Amino acid sequence: MIVEVKARRGVGIGLPEEAVDLRKRQKLRMLMETYRSATKRQKQPCRIDVLGLLLDDHLAVTRCEHIRDAVSDD
């Protein structure tokens, strides 16, 4: 499993998980395939999750959104 963690101190530019755009999803898929190839695990199931964190002014987590299988073969 690969987990992409995004954190923000506000939602002025959107939620943290929204930062995982098409370009980032492509990079994550490439990373996963490179890792699986290097470790001889091409046939092993793997998923990519996204964890979006909102932080307050003291950097304490006020919201945690876990999106399972956030990156698919689109």
Kinemage of the C-alpha trace (Angstrom):
@kinemage 1
@onewidth
@group {chain A} dominant
@subgroup {mainchain}
@vectorlist {calphas} color= white
{ca met a 1} P 0.000 0.000 0.000
{ca ile a 2} L 1.111 3.515 -0.790
{ca val a 3} L -0.380 6.400 1.171
{ca glu a 4} L -0.208 9.980 -0.104
{ca val a 5} L -0.629 12.407 2.803
{ca lys a 6} L -1.738 15.976 2.135
{ca ala a 7} L -2.092 18.558 4.895
{ca arg a 8} L -3.388 22.132 4.903
{ca arg a 9} L -4.031 24.798 7.503
{ca gly a 10} L -7.182 25.991 5.784
{ca val a 11} L -9.514 25.318 2.896
{ca gly a 12} L -8.974 28.601 1.040
{ca ile a 13} L -7.473 26.750 -1.906
{ca gly a 14} L -9.501 23.571 -1.443
{ca leu a 15} L -9.387 20.466 0.670
{ca pro a 16} L -6.005 18.749 1.033
{ca glu a 17} L -7.091 15.597 -0.783
{ca glu a 18} L -8.138 17.694 -3.795
{ca ala a 19} L -4.431 18.387 -4.415
{ca val a 20} L -4.038 14.836 -5.727
{ca asp a 21} L -4.740 15.779 -9.319
{ca leu a 22} L -4.292 13.776 -12.524
{ca arg a 23} L -0.560 14.510 -12.709
{ca lys a 24} L -0.018 13.417 -9.104
{ca arg a 25} L -2.094 10.247 -9.595
{ca gln a 26} L 0.038 9.353 -12.626
{ca lys a 27} L 3.219 9.852 -10.579
{ca leu a 28} L 1.861 7.699 -7.764
{ca arg a 29} L 0.961 4.893 -10.173
{ca met a 30} L 4.452 5.089 -11.693
{ca leu a 31} L 6.006 4.986 -8.218
{ca met a 32} L 3.926 1.936 -7.309
{ca glu a 33} L 4.872 0.074 -10.491
{ca thr a 34} L 8.560 0.945 -10.081
{ca tyr a 35} L 8.521 -0.323 -6.499
{ca arg a 36} L 6.679 -3.520 -7.432
{ca ser a 37} L 9.132 -4.195 -10.260
{ca ala a 38} L 12.211 -3.498 -8.117
{ca thr a 39} L 10.968 -5.797 -5.364
{ca lys a 40} L 9.719 -8.522 -7.749
{ca arg a 41} L 6.116 -8.041 -6.597
{ca gln a 42} L 4.422 -7.297 -9.923
{ca lys a 43} L 1.611 -9.753 -9.222
{ca gln a 44} L 1.009 -8.666 -5.643
{ca pro a 45} L -2.138 -6.558 -5.174
{ca cys a 46} L -1.436 -2.991 -4.191
{ca arg a 47} L -3.556 0.085 -3.644
{ca ile a 48} L -2.937 3.802 -3.314
{ca asp a 49} L -4.781 5.664 -0.557
{ca val a 50} L -4.943 9.389 0.140
{ca leu a 51} L -5.005 10.907 3.615
{ca gly a 52} L -6.195 14.522 3.776
{ca leu a 53} L -5.455 16.431 6.983
{ca leu a 54} L -6.733 19.832 8.060
{ca leu a 55} L -4.636 21.519 10.719
{ca asp a 56} L -5.387 24.355 13.119
{ca asp a 57} L -3.027 27.259 13.913
{ca his a 58} L -1.128 25.037 16.354
{ca leu a 59} L -0.741 22.309 13.693
{ca ala a 60} L -3.128 19.984 15.516
{ca val a 61} L -5.238 17.807 13.234
{ca thr a 62} L -8.854 18.991 13.132
{ca arg a 63} L -10.027 16.766 10.260
{ca cys a 64} L -8.712 13.525 8.823
{ca glu a 65} L -10.153 12.092 5.599
{ca his a 66} L -8.932 8.644 4.536
{ca ile a 67} L -9.782 7.742 0.951
{ca arg a 68} L -9.144 4.077 0.275
{ca asp a 69} L -8.199 3.138 -3.305
{ca ala a 70} L -8.117 6.829 -4.190
{ca val a 71} L -5.929 6.272 -7.230
{ca ser a 72} L -7.155 3.839 -9.848
{ca asp a 73} L -6.164 3.152 -13.445
{ca asp a 74} L -8.046 6.084 -14.997
